[in-house]
Amino acid sequence: MHEEKFVLLEGTMMTLVEIARELEHITSYTVKDTFGDVDRVVAQKPNFDQDYDTYVVNYQFNESTDETDVTFTVPKGDKSQLKTDKVKIRLISYKTKS
């Protein structure tokens, strides 16, 4: 639905609030929480060669039951503040709940 615009954001660095604002601009919906619901992605087998940790943030909208998941990474071992520091967007998925 919005994939061609999502692809333009993938690979960029943004804060969670900036991501929320971009999603609002693309979807024309307002997000319920600009920080979303963040979960760490833990692989079944550890990959010690990766130099980053992976997270997924879920954004829900006020005007729709649809959701957007944004997979992002931060440098491994980085004590960054996820709510204020920029993260690298890896993938954005739009989920229709109708």
N, C-alpha and C positions, 0 to 999 in steps of 0.2 A: 504494500500500500504506500509506504513512504520510503521504501528501500533506496531509491536513487538519491534521496537527500541524506539518508543515514550514512551511506557509503562515503559521502564527502566529509563526515565527522570522524570516521574510523581512521585511526592512526594519528589523530591530533591530541594535543595536551589541553585539558580543561579542568576546572574545578567542578565538583558535583552540582553546585548552584548554576554554573554556566551551562552544564549539560542540561539541567532542568529547563532553563530558559530557551535553549535551542530546541528542545523537544516541544515546548509550548509553541514556539514559532512555527515549527514544521507541522504539528498536528492540529493546531488551532484550539487545543484544549489547555486547561490550566492543571498543573500537577498538584496533588494533595500535599506533598512534602518535598521541598526543594533538595533535601538530602537523601530522599528515597529510603529504601530498606536495603542496607548493605549486608552481604554475606560473603564470607571468604570461601573460595573454591579450593577444596583439598583433593588432590589426585589420589587415586587408589595406590599407585606406586610413586614414591618420591622421585623427583628428577633433580638431582643435586647440581646438574649443569645449568639449570635455569637461573638467571640472575634477577628474576622478578617474582612477585607474589601476585596471584590473580584473585579478583573479586568480581561479584555481580551486584549491581544496584538495580532494584526494581522501582520503577516510578508508576504510580497509579494516578488516574485523572479524575477530576471532579465531575466532568460532564459525560463521562463514559465509563463502562466497565472494562474497557480495553486497558492493557498494561504495556509497558516497555521495559525490557531488560537491557542493561548496558554492562557488558563485560569490559573490565579495565584492569590495568596492571600498575604496580608501583615497584620500585627497586627493592630487591630482597633485603631484608634486614633494615630497611629504611624506617625510621621512626616518624614518618610523615603523618601529619594530621589529615585524615581522609576528608574531613569537612572543610578544610581551608586550602590544602595544597593541590596542585594540578596532578592529574592522573592521565595515563595514556589509554585512550579509548581503543579497544580491540574489535568489538562487535556490538551492534545494536539490533535487537530483535523486537518487533512489534507483535503483540499477542491480542487477537480479537477474541472477546469473550461473549459474543452474541450467539 
